[in-house]
Amino acid sequence: MGLAVPALGVLAAEPLYVLVDTAVLGHLGAVALAALGVGGVLLSQVAVQGNFLAYGTTGRAARWYGAGNRAAAVGEGVQASWLAVALGLLVVALGQALAGPATRLVAGGPGEVQAGAEQWLRIAVCGAPFILLSVAGNGWMRGVQETGRPLRYVLAANALSAVLNPILVYPAGLGLPGSAVANVAAQVFGAALFVRALRHERAGTGPRWDVLRAQLIVARDLVARTLGMQVCFLAAAGVAARIGTAQIGAHQIALQLWTFLALAMDAYAIAAQALVGGALGAGAPELAKRVAWQVVRYGAVTGALFAVGLLAGWYAIPALFTTDPAVLAQAHVAWPWFVAMQPVGGVVFALDGVLIGAGDVRFLRTTTVAAGLLGFLPVTLLAAAYDLGLGGIWAGLTLFIAIRLVAVTLRTRHGGWAVTGTDIGTRRVAKSGAPTTAGGEESGAGAVEGAG
């Protein structure tokens, strides 16, 4: 809980960048809210697809930290930061080139909503390198079991965004683009704090190709897993946009709240990644298994409490984000599914953290893609074909989570994920828990490569 509570603050604060936008821009009208829904779902891919910089780095750094080598753990953060800068610059270039076609694709064609979304996205995507630097910074700090400093950094950046956003949108008269400018300014500030913390560790600053290569191997499966999830959410936004403006506006409200609550519950998963990776690095698989079932209990109870709160706020919560009657009516269509997802999601997110901490990312990749192809996509396509509306879209999202629940529960019960003291790819884990090469020398590439 000492790790999870500060991590809860970080994870709950991260989606506030867009959640604050939703509350501020919702009062400009349905068009501005719909434009943010289209642009926001595209920008969210930067942090979501870059999450391997946090999750992969946490597991790898935790192995080193469990083995008693903090310098090597911090070194994983240095290399992850190099990846963050390179990937972020690529995202900026692609974002400027593809902002028009991407927003037209999601919005269902040109129009007032699409034009606003493109304008917002072109500004907001400039923050991509800074978003990813913060993601990498969270990763290595979690691996060395520090979640207090990331909380302070993220709260400071969000406070700046919360102050600038309404000022730039209303008194400054920038409207929709003002929210994007506020977000970029906050992201620059947050990234600067994480870079300063890394420099204070006095770790090596140059790129190490062996570590980068090993991180990319872990990233490969994490990115495929994340893509599987995000294809589902992008498809949901695209179908909702084609149904109507009120539907995409209501979908934006429900989706941002779902993201907010899901990341809040993911605090247990973050703690599990650090503790499971550390336990396996130290050669204590039974401790890793006890942590796994402990976080399941925490996740299930927290998800149930969230469900009760959402039921109690059936009318009041959507009204915080808009006064448009049509949007409110559509939000109530999605709400039963949104509520039902909470306890199930609490367990799924917890066990995802356990398996990521253990390096079992190949299994998570396969399971997530299968749940999308066999569960979500068929239901959503039926919703579009038979005019089932927003309820059909959220039924598909619920089935996507339910299939993953069955898969990760069975995997965790099997116990084969708790790999320690055995060959992992071309590297071995010595009795002390310190990763070694096949020849017996310590390797900076880490211990989780190929653990899946």
Contacts in CASP RR format, 6 or more apart in sequence:
PFRMAT RR
TARGET T0000
AUTHOR 0000-0000-0000
METHOD contacts of the structure
MODEL  1
MGLAVPALGVLAAEPLYVLVDTAVLGHLGAVALAALGVGGVLLSQVAVQG
NFLAYGTTGRAARWYGAGNRAAAVGEGVQASWLAVALGLLVVALGQALAG
PATRLVAGGPGEVQAGAEQWLRIAVCGAPFILLSVAGNGWMRGVQETGRP
LRYVLAANALSAVLNPILVYPAGLGLPGSAVANVAAQVFGAALFVRALRH
ERAGTGPRWDVLRAQLIVARDLVARTLGMQVCFLAAAGVAARIGTAQIGA
HQIALQLWTFLALAMDAYAIAAQALVGGALGAGAPELAKRVAWQVVRYGA
VTGALFAVGLLAGWYAIPALFTTDPAVLAQAHVAWPWFVAMQPVGGVVFA
LDGVLIGAGDVRFLRTTTVAAGLLGFLPVTLLAAAYDLGLGGIWAGLTLF
IAIRLVAVTLRTRHGGWAVTGTDIGTRRVAKSGAPTTAGGEESGAGAVEG
AG
1 271 0 8 1.000
2 147 0 8 1.000
2 271 0 8 1.000
3 142 0 8 1.000
3 145 0 8 1.000
3 147 0 8 1.000
3 270 0 8 1.000
3 271 0 8 1.000
3 274 0 8 1.000
3 275 0 8 1.000
4 147 0 8 1.000
4 267 0 8 1.000
4 268 0 8 1.000
4 270 0 8 1.000
4 271 0 8 1.000
4 298 0 8 1.000
5 147 0 8 1.000
5 267 0 8 1.000
6 147 0 8 1.000
6 148 0 8 1.000
6 150 0 8 1.000
6 151 0 8 1.000
7 142 0 8 1.000
7 147 0 8 1.000
7 150 0 8 1.000
7 151 0 8 1.000
7 266 0 8 1.000
7 267 0 8 1.000
7 270 0 8 1.000
7 271 0 8 1.000
8 264 0 8 1.000
8 267 0 8 1.000
9 151 0 8 1.000
9 154 0 8 1.000
9 155 0 8 1.000
9 264 0 8 1.000
9 267 0 8 1.000
10 138 0 8 1.000
10 147 0 8 1.000
10 150 0 8 1.000
10 151 0 8 1.000
10 154 0 8 1.000
10 267 0 8 1.000
10 270 0 8 1.000
11 263 0 8 1.000
11 264 0 8 1.000
11 266 0 8 1.000
11 267 0 8 1.000
11 270 0 8 1.000
12 260 0 8 1.000
12 263 0 8 1.000
12 264 0 8 1.000
12 267 0 8 1.000
13 151 0 8 1.000
13 154 0 8 1.000
13 155 0 8 1.000
13 158 0 8 1.000
14 47 0 8 1.000
14 154 0 8 1.000
14 263 0 8 1.000
15 256 0 8 1.000
15 259 0 8 1.000
15 260 0 8 1.000
15 263 0 8 1.000
16 158 0 8 1.000
16 161 0 8 1.000
16 162 0 8 1.000
16 260 0 8 1.000
17 158 0 8 1.000
17 161 0 8 1.000
17 183 0 8 1.000
17 186 0 8 1.000
17 187 0 8 1.000
18 36 0 8 1.000
18 40 0 8 1.000
18 43 0 8 1.000
18 44 0 8 1.000
18 256 0 8 1.000
19 256 0 8 1.000
19 257 0 8 1.000
19 260 0 8 1.000
20 158 0 8 1.000
20 161 0 8 1.000
20 162 0 8 1.000
20 165 0 8 1.000
21 36 0 8 1.000
21 40 0 8 1.000
21 165 0 8 1.000
21 179 0 8 1.000
21 183 0 8 1.000
22 33 0 8 1.000
22 36 0 8 1.000
22 252 0 8 1.000
22 253 0 8 1.000
22 256 0 8 1.000
22 321 0 8 1.000
23 320 0 8 1.000
23 321 0 8 1.000
24 165 0 8 1.000
24 166 0 8 1.000
24 169 0 8 1.000
24 179 0 8 1.000
25 32 0 8 1.000
25 33 0 8 1.000
25 36 0 8 1.000
25 169 0 8 1.000
25 175 0 8 1.000
25 176 0 8 1.000
25 179 0 8 1.000
26 32 0 8 1.000
26 33 0 8 1.000
26 36 0 8 1.000
26 321 0 8 1.000
26 322 0 8 1.000
27 322 0 8 1.000
27 323 0 8 1.000
28 169 0 8 1.000
28 175 0 8 1.000
28 176 0 8 1.000
29 322 0 8 1.000
29 324 0 8 1.000
30 245 0 8 1.000
30 246 0 8 1.000
30 249 0 8 1.000
30 322 0 8 1.000
30 324 0 8 1.000
30 326 0 8 1.000
30 327 0 8 1.000
31 112 0 8 1.000
31 113 0 8 1.000
31 116 0 8 1.000
31 245 0 8 1.000
32 116 0 8 1.000
32 175 0 8 1.000
32 176 0 8 1.000
33 249 0 8 1.000
33 252 0 8 1.000
33 321 0 8 1.000
33 322 0 8 1.000
33 324 0 8 1.000
33 327 0 8 1.000
34 107 0 8 1.000
34 113 0 8 1.000
34 117 0 8 1.000
34 241 0 8 1.000
34 245 0 8 1.000
34 248 0 8 1.000
34 249 0 8 1.000
34 252 0 8 1.000
35 112 0 8 1.000
35 113 0 8 1.000
35 114 0 8 1.000
35 115 0 8 1.000
35 116 0 8 1.000
35 117 0 8 1.000
35 119 0 8 1.000
35 120 0 8 1.000
35 176 0 8 1.000
36 117 0 8 1.000
36 120 0 8 1.000
36 176 0 8 1.000
36 179 0 8 1.000
36 252 0 8 1.000
37 117 0 8 1.000
37 237 0 8 1.000
37 248 0 8 1.000
37 249 0 8 1.000
37 251 0 8 1.000
37 252 0 8 1.000
38 103 0 8 1.000
38 106 0 8 1.000
38 107 0 8 1.000
38 113 0 8 1.000
38 114 0 8 1.000
38 117 0 8 1.000
38 237 0 8 1.000
38 241 0 8 1.000
38 248 0 8 1.000
39 103 0 8 1.000
39 106 0 8 1.000
39 117 0 8 1.000
39 120 0 8 1.000
39 121 0 8 1.000
39 124 0 8 1.000
40 117 0 8 1.000
40 120 0 8 1.000
40 121 0 8 1.000
40 124 0 8 1.000
41 106 0 8 1.000
41 233 0 8 1.000
41 234 0 8 1.000
41 237 0 8 1.000
41 252 0 8 1.000
41 255 0 8 1.000
42 102 0 8 1.000
42 103 0 8 1.000
42 106 0 8 1.000
42 117 0 8 1.000
42 121 0 8 1.000
43 121 0 8 1.000
43 124 0 8 1.000
43 125 0 8 1.000
44 259 0 8 1.000
45 230 0 8 1.000
45 234 0 8 1.000
46 88 0 8 1.000
46 91 0 8 1.000
46 125 0 8 1.000
46 127 0 8 1.000
46 128 0 8 1.000
46 131 0 8 1.000
46 132 0 8 1.000
47 131 0 8 1.000
47 132 0 8 1.000
47 135 0 8 1.000
48 226 0 8 1.000
48 229 0 8 1.000
48 230 0 8 1.000
49 223 0 8 1.000
49 226 0 8 1.000
49 227 0 8 1.000
49 230 0 8 1.000
50 87 0 8 1.000
50 132 0 8 1.000
50 135 0 8 1.000
50 223 0 8 1.000
50 226 0 8 1.000
51 135 0 8 1.000
51 222 0 8 1.000
51 226 0 8 1.000
52 218 0 8 1.000
52 219 0 8 1.000
52 222 0 8 1.000
52 223 0 8 1.000
52 226 0 8 1.000
53 80 0 8 1.000
53 83 0 8 1.000
53 84 0 8 1.000
53 87 0 8 1.000
53 132 0 8 1.000
53 135 0 8 1.000
53 136 0 8 1.000
53 137 0 8 1.000
53 139 0 8 1.000
53 219 0 8 1.000
54 135 0 8 1.000
54 136 0 8 1.000
54 137 0 8 1.000
54 138 0 8 1.000
54 139 0 8 1.000
54 142 0 8 1.000
55 139 0 8 1.000
55 222 0 8 1.000
55 273 0 8 1.000
55 353 0 8 1.000
55 356 0 8 1.000
55 357 0 8 1.000
56 139 0 8 1.000
56 215 0 8 1.000
56 218 0 8 1.000
56 219 0 8 1.000
56 222 0 8 1.000
56 356 0 8 1.000
56 361 0 8 1.000
56 448 0 8 1.000
57 76 0 8 1.000
57 77 0 8 1.000
57 80 0 8 1.000
57 136 0 8 1.000
57 137 0 8 1.000
57 139 0 8 1.000
57 140 0 8 1.000
57 143 0 8 1.000
57 215 0 8 1.000
58 139 0 8 1.000
58 140 0 8 1.000
58 142 0 8 1.000
58 143 0 8 1.000
58 270 0 8 1.000
58 273 0 8 1.000
58 274 0 8 1.000
58 356 0 8 1.000
58 357 0 8 1.000
59 143 0 8 1.000
59 273 0 8 1.000
59 274 0 8 1.000
59 277 0 8 1.000
59 356 0 8 1.000
59 357 0 8 1.000
59 359 0 8 1.000
59 448 0 8 1.000
60 76 0 8 1.000
60 214 0 8 1.000
60 215 0 8 1.000
60 218 0 8 1.000
60 446 0 8 1.000
60 447 0 8 1.000
60 448 0 8 1.000
61 73 0 8 1.000
61 74 0 8 1.000
61 75 0 8 1.000
61 76 0 8 1.000
61 77 0 8 1.000
61 139 0 8 1.000
61 140 0 8 1.000
61 142 0 8 1.000
61 143 0 8 1.000
61 144 0 8 1.000
62 73 0 8 1.000
62 142 0 8 1.000
62 143 0 8 1.000
62 144 0 8 1.000
62 145 0 8 1.000
62 273 0 8 1.000
62 274 0 8 1.000
62 275 0 8 1.000
62 276 0 8 1.000
62 277 0 8 1.000
62 278 0 8 1.000
62 281 0 8 1.000
62 357 0 8 1.000
63 277 0 8 1.000
63 278 0 8 1.000
63 280 0 8 1.000
63 281 0 8 1.000
63 433 0 8 1.000
63 435 0 8 1.000
63 446 0 8 1.000
63 447 0 8 1.000
63 448 0 8 1.000
64 70 0 8 1.000
64 72 0 8 1.000
64 73 0 8 1.000
64 76 0 8 1.000
64 434 0 8 1.000
64 435 0 8 1.000
64 446 0 8 1.000
64 447 0 8 1.000
65 73 0 8 1.000
65 143 0 8 1.000
65 144 0 8 1.000
65 145 0 8 1.000
65 274 0 8 1.000
65 278 0 8 1.000
66 277 0 8 1.000
66 278 0 8 1.000
66 279 0 8 1.000
66 281 0 8 1.000
66 282 0 8 1.000
66 433 0 8 1.000
67 278 0 8 1.000
67 281 0 8 1.000
67 282 0 8 1.000
67 432 0 8 1.000
67 433 0 8 1.000
67 434 0 8 1.000
67 435 0 8 1.000
67 447 0 8 1.000
68 434 0 8 1.000
69 434 0 8 1.000
69 442 0 8 1.000
70 144 0 8 1.000
71 203 0 8 1.000
72 442 0 8 1.000
72 444 0 8 1.000
72 446 0 8 1.000
73 140 0 8 1.000
73 143 0 8 1.000
73 144 0 8 1.000
74 140 0 8 1.000
74 144 0 8 1.000
74 198 0 8 1.000
74 201 0 8 1.000
74 203 0 8 1.000
75 140 0 8 1.000
75 203 0 8 1.000
75 204 0 8 1.000
75 211 0 8 1.000
75 444 0 8 1.000
76 140 0 8 1.000
76 211 0 8 1.000
76 215 0 8 1.000
76 446 0 8 1.000
77 136 0 8 1.000
77 137 0 8 1.000
77 139 0 8 1.000
77 140 0 8 1.000
77 198 0 8 1.000
77 203 0 8 1.000
78 198 0 8 1.000
78 203 0 8 1.000
78 204 0 8 1.000
78 205 0 8 1.000
78 206 0 8 1.000
79 207 0 8 1.000
79 208 0 8 1.000
79 211 0 8 1.000
79 212 0 8 1.000
79 215 0 8 1.000
80 136 0 8 1.000
80 137 0 8 1.000
80 139 0 8 1.000
80 140 0 8 1.000
80 215 0 8 1.000
81 133 0 8 1.000
81 136 0 8 1.000
81 137 0 8 1.000
81 195 0 8 1.000
81 198 0 8 1.000
82 206 0 8 1.000
82 207 0 8 1.000
82 212 0 8 1.000
83 132 0 8 1.000
83 136 0 8 1.000
83 212 0 8 1.000
83 215 0 8 1.000
83 216 0 8 1.000
83 219 0 8 1.000
84 129 0 8 1.000
84 132 0 8 1.000
84 133 0 8 1.000
84 135 0 8 1.000
84 136 0 8 1.000
85 129 0 8 1.000
85 132 0 8 1.000
85 133 0 8 1.000
87 132 0 8 1.000
88 128 0 8 1.000
88 129 0 8 1.000
88 131 0 8 1.000
88 132 0 8 1.000
89 128 0 8 1.000
89 129 0 8 1.000
91 125 0 8 1.000
91 128 0 8 1.000
91 129 0 8 1.000
91 132 0 8 1.000
92 125 0 8 1.000
92 126 0 8 1.000
92 127 0 8 1.000
92 128 0 8 1.000
92 129 0 8 1.000
95 102 0 8 1.000
95 121 0 8 1.000
95 122 0 8 1.000
95 125 0 8 1.000
96 122 0 8 1.000
96 125 0 8 1.000
99 118 0 8 1.000
99 121 0 8 1.000
99 122 0 8 1.000
99 125 0 8 1.000
100 114 0 8 1.000
100 118 0 8 1.000
102 121 0 8 1.000
103 114 0 8 1.000
103 116 0 8 1.000
103 117 0 8 1.000
103 118 0 8 1.000
103 121 0 8 1.000
104 110 0 8 1.000
104 114 0 8 1.000
106 117 0 8 1.000
106 234 0 8 1.000
106 237 0 8 1.000
106 238 0 8 1.000
106 241 0 8 1.000
107 113 0 8 1.000
107 114 0 8 1.000
107 117 0 8 1.000
107 238 0 8 1.000
107 241 0 8 1.000
108 114 0 8 1.000
108 238 0 8 1.000
108 241 0 8 1.000
108 242 0 8 1.000
113 241 0 8 1.000
113 245 0 8 1.000
113 248 0 8 1.000
116 176 0 8 1.000
119 176 0 8 1.000
119 177 0 8 1.000
120 176 0 8 1.000
120 177 0 8 1.000
120 179 0 8 1.000
120 180 0 8 1.000
121 180 0 8 1.000
123 177 0 8 1.000
123 178 0 8 1.000
123 180 0 8 1.000
123 181 0 8 1.000
123 184 0 8 1.000
124 180 0 8 1.000
124 183 0 8 1.000
124 184 0 8 1.000
126 184 0 8 1.000
127 183 0 8 1.000
127 184 0 8 1.000
127 187 0 8 1.000
127 188 0 8 1.000
129 191 0 8 1.000
130 184 0 8 1.000
130 187 0 8 1.000
130 188 0 8 1.000
130 190 0 8 1.000
130 191 0 8 1.000
131 187 0 8 1.000
131 191 0 8 1.000
133 191 0 8 1.000
133 194 0 8 1.000
133 195 0 8 1.000
134 153 0 8 1.000
134 154 0 8 1.000
134 157 0 8 1.000
134 187 0 8 1.000
134 190 0 8 1.000
134 191 0 8 1.000
134 194 0 8 1.000
136 194 0 8 1.000
137 150 0 8 1.000
137 194 0 8 1.000
137 197 0 8 1.000
137 198 0 8 1.000
138 150 0 8 1.000
138 154 0 8 1.000
138 194 0 8 1.000
140 198 0 8 1.000
141 147 0 8 1.000
141 149 0 8 1.000
141 150 0 8 1.000
141 197 0 8 1.000
142 150 0 8 1.000
142 270 0 8 1.000
142 273 0 8 1.000
142 274 0 8 1.000
143 273 0 8 1.000
143 274 0 8 1.000
145 274 0 8 1.000
145 275 0 8 1.000
147 270 0 8 1.000
147 271 0 8 1.000
149 197 0 8 1.000
150 194 0 8 1.000
153 190 0 8 1.000
153 193 0 8 1.000
153 194 0 8 1.000
153 197 0 8 1.000
154 190 0 8 1.000
156 189 0 8 1.000
156 190 0 8 1.000
156 193 0 8 1.000
157 186 0 8 1.000
157 187 0 8 1.000
157 189 0 8 1.000
157 190 0 8 1.000
157 193 0 8 1.000
158 186 0 8 1.000
160 182 0 8 1.000
160 185 0 8 1.000
160 186 0 8 1.000
160 189 0 8 1.000
161 182 0 8 1.000
161 183 0 8 1.000
161 185 0 8 1.000
161 186 0 8 1.000
164 181 0 8 1.000
164 182 0 8 1.000
164 185 0 8 1.000
164 186 0 8 1.000
165 178 0 8 1.000
165 179 0 8 1.000
165 182 0 8 1.000
165 183 0 8 1.000
167 182 0 8 1.000
168 174 0 8 1.000
168 175 0 8 1.000
168 178 0 8 1.000
168 179 0 8 1.000
168 181 0 8 1.000
168 182 0 8 1.000
169 175 0 8 1.000
169 176 0 8 1.000
169 178 0 8 1.000
169 179 0 8 1.000
169 182 0 8 1.000
172 178 0 8 1.000
174 181 0 8 1.000
199 205 0 8 1.000
208 444 0 8 1.000
210 443 0 8 1.000
210 444 0 8 1.000
210 445 0 8 1.000
211 444 0 8 1.000
211 445 0 8 1.000
211 446 0 8 1.000
213 445 0 8 1.000
214 444 0 8 1.000
214 445 0 8 1.000
214 446 0 8 1.000
214 449 0 8 1.000
217 449 0 8 1.000
217 450 0 8 1.000
218 359 0 8 1.000
218 361 0 8 1.000
218 448 0 8 1.000
218 449 0 8 1.000
218 450 0 8 1.000
221 361 0 8 1.000
221 362 0 8 1.000
221 364 0 8 1.000
221 365 0 8 1.000
221 452 0 8 1.000
222 356 0 8 1.000
222 361 0 8 1.000
222 364 0 8 1.000
222 365 0 8 1.000
224 365 0 8 1.000
224 369 0 8 1.000
225 361 0 8 1.000
225 364 0 8 1.000
225 365 0 8 1.000
225 368 0 8 1.000
225 369 0 8 1.000
228 368 0 8 1.000
228 369 0 8 1.000
228 372 0 8 1.000
229 368 0 8 1.000
231 372 0 8 1.000
232 372 0 8 1.000
232 376 0 8 1.000
232 377 0 8 1.000
232 380 0 8 1.000
232 397 0 8 1.000
232 400 0 8 1.000
233 255 0 8 1.000
233 397 0 8 1.000
235 376 0 8 1.000
235 377 0 8 1.000
235 380 0 8 1.000
236 251 0 8 1.000
236 255 0 8 1.000
236 376 0 8 1.000
236 380 0 8 1.000
236 393 0 8 1.000
236 394 0 8 1.000
236 397 0 8 1.000
237 248 0 8 1.000
237 251 0 8 1.000
237 255 0 8 1.000
238 248 0 8 1.000
239 380 0 8 1.000
239 383 0 8 1.000
239 384 0 8 1.000
239 393 0 8 1.000
240 247 0 8 1.000
240 248 0 8 1.000
240 249 0 8 1.000
240 250 0 8 1.000
240 251 0 8 1.000
240 390 0 8 1.000
240 393 0 8 1.000
241 247 0 8 1.000
241 248 0 8 1.000
242 384 0 8 1.000
243 389 0 8 1.000
243 390 0 8 1.000
245 326 0 8 1.000
246 324 0 8 1.000
246 326 0 8 1.000
246 327 0 8 1.000
246 329 0 8 1.000
246 330 0 8 1.000
247 330 0 8 1.000
247 389 0 8 1.000
247 390 0 8 1.000
249 322 0 8 1.000
249 327 0 8 1.000
249 330 0 8 1.000
250 318 0 8 1.000
250 327 0 8 1.000
250 328 0 8 1.000
250 329 0 8 1.000
250 330 0 8 1.000
250 331 0 8 1.000
250 333 0 8 1.000
250 334 0 8 1.000
250 390 0 8 1.000
251 330 0 8 1.000
251 334 0 8 1.000
251 390 0 8 1.000
251 393 0 8 1.000
253 318 0 8 1.000
253 321 0 8 1.000
253 322 0 8 1.000
253 327 0 8 1.000
253 331 0 8 1.000
254 331 0 8 1.000
254 334 0 8 1.000
254 335 0 8 1.000
254 338 0 8 1.000
254 394 0 8 1.000
257 317 0 8 1.000
257 338 0 8 1.000
258 338 0 8 1.000
258 341 0 8 1.000
261 303 0 8 1.000
261 306 0 8 1.000
261 342 0 8 1.000
262 345 0 8 1.000
262 349 0 8 1.000
264 302 0 8 1.000
264 306 0 8 1.000
265 299 0 8 1.000
265 302 0 8 1.000
265 303 0 8 1.000
265 306 0 8 1.000
265 345 0 8 1.000
265 346 0 8 1.000
265 349 0 8 1.000
265 350 0 8 1.000
266 349 0 8 1.000
266 353 0 8 1.000
268 295 0 8 1.000
268 298 0 8 1.000
268 299 0 8 1.000
268 302 0 8 1.000
268 346 0 8 1.000
268 349 0 8 1.000
268 350 0 8 1.000
269 295 0 8 1.000
269 349 0 8 1.000
269 350 0 8 1.000
269 352 0 8 1.000
269 353 0 8 1.000
269 354 0 8 1.000
269 356 0 8 1.000
270 353 0 8 1.000
271 295 0 8 1.000
272 291 0 8 1.000
272 292 0 8 1.000
272 295 0 8 1.000
272 350 0 8 1.000
272 353 0 8 1.000
272 354 0 8 1.000
272 357 0 8 1.000
273 353 0 8 1.000
273 354 0 8 1.000
273 356 0 8 1.000
273 357 0 8 1.000
274 357 0 8 1.000
275 287 0 8 1.000
275 288 0 8 1.000
275 291 0 8 1.000
276 288 0 8 1.000
276 291 0 8 1.000
276 292 0 8 1.000
276 353 0 8 1.000
276 354 0 8 1.000
276 357 0 8 1.000
276 358 0 8 1.000
277 288 0 8 1.000
277 357 0 8 1.000
277 358 0 8 1.000
277 448 0 8 1.000
279 285 0 8 1.000
279 287 0 8 1.000
279 288 0 8 1.000
279 291 0 8 1.000
279 420 0 8 1.000
280 288 0 8 1.000
280 357 0 8 1.000
280 358 0 8 1.000
280 418 0 8 1.000
280 419 0 8 1.000
280 420 0 8 1.000
280 447 0 8 1.000
281 420 0 8 1.000
281 429 0 8 1.000
281 433 0 8 1.000
281 435 0 8 1.000
281 447 0 8 1.000
282 433 0 8 1.000
283 420 0 8 1.000
283 421 0 8 1.000
283 429 0 8 1.000
283 433 0 8 1.000
284 420 0 8 1.000
285 418 0 8 1.000
285 419 0 8 1.000
285 420 0 8 1.000
288 354 0 8 1.000
288 358 0 8 1.000
288 418 0 8 1.000
288 420 0 8 1.000
289 415 0 8 1.000
289 418 0 8 1.000
291 354 0 8 1.000
292 351 0 8 1.000
292 354 0 8 1.000
292 412 0 8 1.000
293 412 0 8 1.000
295 350 0 8 1.000
295 351 0 8 1.000
295 353 0 8 1.000
295 354 0 8 1.000
296 347 0 8 1.000
296 350 0 8 1.000
296 351 0 8 1.000
296 412 0 8 1.000
298 350 0 8 1.000
299 345 0 8 1.000
299 346 0 8 1.000
299 347 0 8 1.000
299 349 0 8 1.000
299 350 0 8 1.000
300 343 0 8 1.000
300 346 0 8 1.000
300 347 0 8 1.000
300 350 0 8 1.000
302 346 0 8 1.000
303 342 0 8 1.000
303 343 0 8 1.000
303 345 0 8 1.000
303 346 0 8 1.000
304 342 0 8 1.000
304 343 0 8 1.000
306 342 0 8 1.000
307 339 0 8 1.000
307 340 0 8 1.000
307 342 0 8 1.000
307 343 0 8 1.000
310 317 0 8 1.000
310 335 0 8 1.000
310 338 0 8 1.000
310 339 0 8 1.000
310 342 0 8 1.000
311 339 0 8 1.000
314 332 0 8 1.000
314 335 0 8 1.000
315 332 0 8 1.000
318 327 0 8 1.000
318 328 0 8 1.000
318 331 0 8 1.000
318 332 0 8 1.000
318 335 0 8 1.000
319 328 0 8 1.000
322 328 0 8 1.000
330 390 0 8 1.000
333 389 0 8 1.000
333 390 0 8 1.000
333 391 0 8 1.000
334 390 0 8 1.000
334 391 0 8 1.000
334 393 0 8 1.000
334 394 0 8 1.000
337 391 0 8 1.000
337 392 0 8 1.000
337 394 0 8 1.000
337 395 0 8 1.000
337 397 0 8 1.000
337 398 0 8 1.000
338 394 0 8 1.000
340 398 0 8 1.000
341 397 0 8 1.000
341 398 0 8 1.000
341 401 0 8 1.000
344 398 0 8 1.000
344 401 0 8 1.000
344 402 0 8 1.000
344 405 0 8 1.000
345 401 0 8 1.000
345 405 0 8 1.000
347 405 0 8 1.000
347 409 0 8 1.000
348 401 0 8 1.000
348 404 0 8 1.000
348 405 0 8 1.000
348 408 0 8 1.000
351 408 0 8 1.000
351 409 0 8 1.000
351 411 0 8 1.000
351 412 0 8 1.000
352 364 0 8 1.000
352 408 0 8 1.000
354 412 0 8 1.000
354 417 0 8 1.000
355 361 0 8 1.000
355 363 0 8 1.000
355 364 0 8 1.000
355 408 0 8 1.000
355 411 0 8 1.000
355 412 0 8 1.000
355 417 0 8 1.000
356 364 0 8 1.000
357 448 0 8 1.000
358 417 0 8 1.000
358 418 0 8 1.000
358 419 0 8 1.000
358 448 0 8 1.000
358 451 0 8 1.000
358 452 0 8 1.000
359 417 0 8 1.000
359 419 0 8 1.000
359 448 0 8 1.000
359 450 0 8 1.000
359 451 0 8 1.000
359 452 0 8 1.000
360 411 0 8 1.000
360 417 0 8 1.000
360 451 0 8 1.000
360 452 0 8 1.000
361 451 0 8 1.000
361 452 0 8 1.000
362 450 0 8 1.000
362 452 0 8 1.000
363 411 0 8 1.000
363 417 0 8 1.000
363 452 0 8 1.000
364 408 0 8 1.000
367 403 0 8 1.000
367 404 0 8 1.000
367 407 0 8 1.000
367 408 0 8 1.000
367 411 0 8 1.000
368 404 0 8 1.000
370 403 0 8 1.000
370 407 0 8 1.000
371 400 0 8 1.000
371 401 0 8 1.000
371 403 0 8 1.000
371 404 0 8 1.000
371 407 0 8 1.000
372 400 0 8 1.000
372 403 0 8 1.000
374 403 0 8 1.000
375 396 0 8 1.000
375 399 0 8 1.000
375 400 0 8 1.000
375 403 0 8 1.000
376 396 0 8 1.000
376 397 0 8 1.000
376 399 0 8 1.000
376 400 0 8 1.000
379 392 0 8 1.000
379 395 0 8 1.000
379 396 0 8 1.000
379 399 0 8 1.000
380 392 0 8 1.000
380 393 0 8 1.000
380 396 0 8 1.000
382 388 0 8 1.000
382 392 0 8 1.000
383 389 0 8 1.000
383 391 0 8 1.000
383 392 0 8 1.000
383 393 0 8 1.000
383 395 0 8 1.000
383 396 0 8 1.000
388 395 0 8 1.000
411 417 0 8 1.000
417 452 0 8 1.000
419 451 0 8 1.000
419 452 0 8 1.000
420 429 0 8 1.000
420 433 0 8 1.000
421 428 0 8 1.000
421 429 0 8 1.000
421 430 0 8 1.000
421 431 0 8 1.000
421 433 0 8 1.000
422 428 0 8 1.000
422 429 0 8 1.000
424 435 0 8 1.000
424 447 0 8 1.000
424 448 0 8 1.000
424 449 0 8 1.000
424 450 0 8 1.000
424 451 0 8 1.000
425 449 0 8 1.000
425 450 0 8 1.000
426 437 0 8 1.000
426 438 0 8 1.000
426 449 0 8 1.000
427 435 0 8 1.000
427 436 0 8 1.000
427 437 0 8 1.000
427 438 0 8 1.000
427 443 0 8 1.000
427 445 0 8 1.000
427 446 0 8 1.000
427 447 0 8 1.000
427 449 0 8 1.000
428 435 0 8 1.000
428 436 0 8 1.000
428 437 0 8 1.000
428 438 0 8 1.000
428 440 0 8 1.000
429 435 0 8 1.000
429 436 0 8 1.000
429 447 0 8 1.000
430 436 0 8 1.000
430 440 0 8 1.000
433 447 0 8 1.000
434 442 0 8 1.000
435 442 0 8 1.000
435 443 0 8 1.000
435 444 0 8 1.000
435 445 0 8 1.000
435 446 0 8 1.000
435 447 0 8 1.000
436 442 0 8 1.000
436 443 0 8 1.000
437 443 0 8 1.000
END
